[in-house]
Amino acid sequence: MNAIVNAGPAQTGAVSALPPKESAQPIGFIDYSALRPRIPLCDRSLREAVRKGHIPSIVLPGARKRLFHWPSVEGALRRLQQGGQIP
């Protein structure tokens, strides 16, 4: 019992729930399936925000899949949080 009480975090075998910093923030473009867990909205609300242009996205010519530039999405959400308007 004394060994468990004196053990530090490295000795207890505790695993961090957070992924490494590199994988926590994707660089470049992500698709809807990667965007969905990052934004705390239900699926319908998130799709409506994308449709209205509140969350910036692009659709390449001839494609149906939307892509999201994560730094741009974060910037748009920060502007909304501060009371700004998104065109």
HELIX and SHEET records of a PDB file:
HELIX    1   1 ASN A    2  ASN A    6  1                                   5    
HELIX    2   2 PRO A    9  THR A   12  1                                   4    
HELIX    3   3 LYS A   21  ALA A   24  1                                   4    
HELIX    4   4 TYR A   32  LEU A   35  1                                   4    
HELIX    5   5 ARG A   36  ARG A   38  5                                   3    
HELIX    6   6 ASP A   43  LYS A   52  1                                  10    
HELIX    7   7 TRP A   70  GLN A   81  1                                  12    
SHEET    1   A 3 PHE A  29  ASP A  31  0                                        
SHEET    2   A 3 ARG A  66  HIS A  69 -1                                        
SHEET    3   A 3 ILE A  58  VAL A  59 -1                                        
END                                                                             
